[in-house]
Amino acid sequence: MRMSQLFVPTLKEDPADAEVISHRLMLRAGMIRKLTAGIYSYLPLGYRSLRKLEQIVREEMDAAGAQEVFLPMVQPAELWIESGRWNLYGTELLRFSDRHKREFCLGPTHEEVITDLVRRDVRSYRDLPLNLYQIQTKFRDEIRPRFGLMRGREFMMKDGYSFDATEQGAEESYRRMQEAYSRIFSRCGLRFRAVEADSGPIGGSFSHEFMVLADTGEDTVVSCDSCQYAANMEKAEVRPCEPVTPAVKGSLTKVSTPGMRTIEEVSQFLKVRPEELIKTLILKTEKSVVAVLIRGDHELNDVKVKNFLNVAELELADERTIQEVTGGPLGFSGPVNLRGITILADNDIRCMGSAVVGANEKDAHLINVNPQADFHVDNFGDFRAAQAGDACPRCDGTLVLSRGIEVGHVFKLGTKYSDAMAATFLDADGKERPMIMGCYGIGVSRTVAAAIEQNHDENGIIFPPPIAPFTVLITPVGAKSSDIESAAEQVYQALWENGIDVLLDDRDERPGVKFKDADLMGIPFRVTIGKKALGERKVELKNRRTGDVTLVALEEIVDAVKRGLMSWSEEN
């Protein structure tokens, strides 16, 4: 491909609406263009990277025994009603009616469609296991689409689904997909972690997320500094503290705390540490109002509480509800003499000594509270967010926090959908049983953006070679010369004939413009052909990632590029 023929409208300045690095650089490099909020067109450079990633996905899915299909994006409401998700999924599900007033949605995912497809034709255990996948456009009506391809409404996704006859078979399918995903992201040249995760609205018994590590990631990865334990913040476990008999400083006493509502205000006013306070959070669910107790220096993990209560909604109660439940205003709630409400407490409450709690009346707190004797708790559990420095729940190591971008998710669904939609088979004894399912997704377009978030510098993108739009960019510089043009063509043909994706910058532009565009687009290797080096039958080969420049004999450029690719592969 030649730059003079390539549609690559680069930009010199950062677009005003670009919020994150990948969004800014993909717009500037001419890879994407915005159509409307959260919806983008892929230009040739962007689409080439997308297709290279898709090919890696296909090769690994096929090697793992999965088969590619292509399912409709428009899905009838009846299937979603049958699975129970029509109302549960919420406003992200874009619903519409056809001319016959029948309800449909644009598919954000395809559990219902694939389950319906398989239940129609799979009858016997002999037809199982079955693993089907597709790469297709999805649509989720995000309330606040932002960050370019990182959180769009329309996006490219690989979604796959396994069907097994036994739990053992389902776990084997899950393991194969985990391993395949690890190979995919390794082949893409990305630094990533597979972390334990909450299943969310997809459902299922357990799941793992694949996180590309990047300082700009919006997700928090919790991992151990000694073992392989890793989880996202929603799922990260906290090891229970060792049971002790805490010391109590004195008898329970009410003290005046005028206008002191927050942990910081109360701790400073009473001259105690935040970890000596107990936060009493009054929360509303779709079923009831509950109180959750956590230590003053800790944060609530909403997902853990929702899962424990088996509820879909959880939010802080309004001031009126707090007044009705506790008898006191917001900011002064406490567990002592709290009646008529379920009280949950984080495990660390068990290990506290004298504590400070709200007195359930305005401008008052209680001190010297004994958590073992002065109030009732219905259930203890792990209800707080993990913090850096916490003990690892698996070993004697310590938890550390890092930033990541979710690019893949694997779920063991069990029989959630097959039960709801009667996707059954006859076992060897002729007994009807539900198929055991797994679900496996990769955000293809999101992975390209995540690769840029992880691999860039002040000059532009630094693409890993496997997903770069081109592997080599040939840049002739200097005054027009038949020798330079002839050498450029020679290098171009040699690389092309050896199966190396190559782009020739044949534009009539200044060298500075060409070099800036080369760095911006992130092509891994640049071959510069100039008059001085060419006089010695040599060209310059620059590694975009390291910045190293070497002089290479014209006839040896193919081998030099191959060595560069081999070196990159070995380092990764």
Summary of the structure (lengths in Angstrom):
residues: 572
radius of gyration: 29.1
end to end distance: 28.0
largest distance: 95.2
contacts: 1912
relative contact order: 0.14
helix: 31%
strand: 30%
